[in-house]
Amino acid sequence: MINRINNWVAKHEETIKSTYHHLHSNAEVSWMEVETTKFLCSQLENLGIPYETFEKHTGVVGYWGNKEVGPIIGIRADMDALWQLVNGKWQANHSCGHDGHMTMVLHALTCLKEIGYEPKGLIKIIFQPAEESGNGAKAIIETGVISDLDYLLGLHVRPIQEMSFGVASPAIYHGATTLLRGEVKGVQAHGSRPNLGINVADSLAAIIQAVNSIKMDPTVSASAKVTMIKAGRDNLNIIPDFGEFGIDVRTDRNEDMVELIEKVRHAAITAGSFNFADVKVETVASMVAAKASPKIEEIVKEAIVEALGEDALVPAPNTPGGEDFHFYKMNYPKLQSTMVGLGTGLSPGLHHPDMSFNIDALINGVKILSLALIKVLSNQKEGFI
């Protein structure tokens, strides 16, 4: 089967890259992936794969195969881009590689379809919106689409700091992430009489210092940092009475997140209100840490070795990044799920406005995903289901 996949990929390399360039050039932010959804629907329709969309949000799920003759596997790609300042212009920007993820999932299915593969089970092709919001996976869970899955497969391009081009891992062990947003309310006053006001700029400065001073067990991987502050407008002689701030909180383990969030909230509210300002903090997004699924990871290892060779198989990285993909397993603990880590030579880093990677890696991703699907559905080992 690998020879047929290799031949198909070699023949369609330019088409694969063309799909990537189309998606890259038409990026859309979380919950606004309207044209992306339409494009993916048209591609599934061209393949003769039935699909459904959703009334409440963007995204599409395709269905190929028959659940009566084998297991049910989902293959998921995220769709959304970030809103970033790129070359002096604010725009939607695929700096996290979701354009590549959609491309690889779409063409893995196209490859299997066109080489005549018939799945011994059901494949659900899940194009998920709003990963960057931290709430996209939750929205898909609410639809019930994944409630009957036996397996779930995903993929994420990795930065050069973790993997070099040409290698891949059978999993990515993301940490837990929580994003907090806060408001500070004070009192306006003339700049010449600061004693008559409550300056929220002072509160924001104190919040930054307090968050940076939080201490955790040094054997625990954890971080908290202020990533956004806003206060005042164009008039520089007015004491500002309203400010906003954002805090990014990360830990390796879900249980450590509970402790760190409590400390961050206490620090922000206590320090920010030292001058009698009113401070409120709310959670706007959260992502849980990954949990291992050894059975499907073993299948993916086999697919990586067969597709790219023994030397291309590398250990699963423990990464401080977050991924809402892991909500699927948290909600369905028996689900065998994993996210392939794909070495792409990506630099300077994920979420950098000038992020780029070697798009030849798309070819590797298509091969791995195609083979992994075949191995799950066609080469079942005793005890896997």
Buried (B, 14 or more C-beta within 10 A) or exposed (E): BEEBBEEBBEEBBEEBBEBBEEBBEBBBBBBBBEEBBEBBBEBBEEBEBEBEBBEEBBBBBBBBBEBEEBBBBBBBBBBBBBBBEBEEEEBBBBBBBBBBBBBBBBBBBBBBBBBEBEBBBBBBBBBBBBBBBBBBBBBBBEBEBBEEBBBBBBBBBBBBEBBEBBBBBBBBBBBBBBBBBBBBBBBBBEEEEEEEBBBBBBBBBBBBEBBEEBEBEEEEBBEBBBEEBBBBEEEEEBBBBBBBBBBBBBBBBBEBBEBBBEBBBEBBBEBBBEBEBBBEBEEEBBBBBBEBBEBBBBBBBBBBBBBBEEEBBBEBBBBBBBBBBBBBBBBBEEBBBBBBBBBBBBBEEBBBEEBEBBBBBBBBBBBBBBBBBBBBBBEBEEEBB
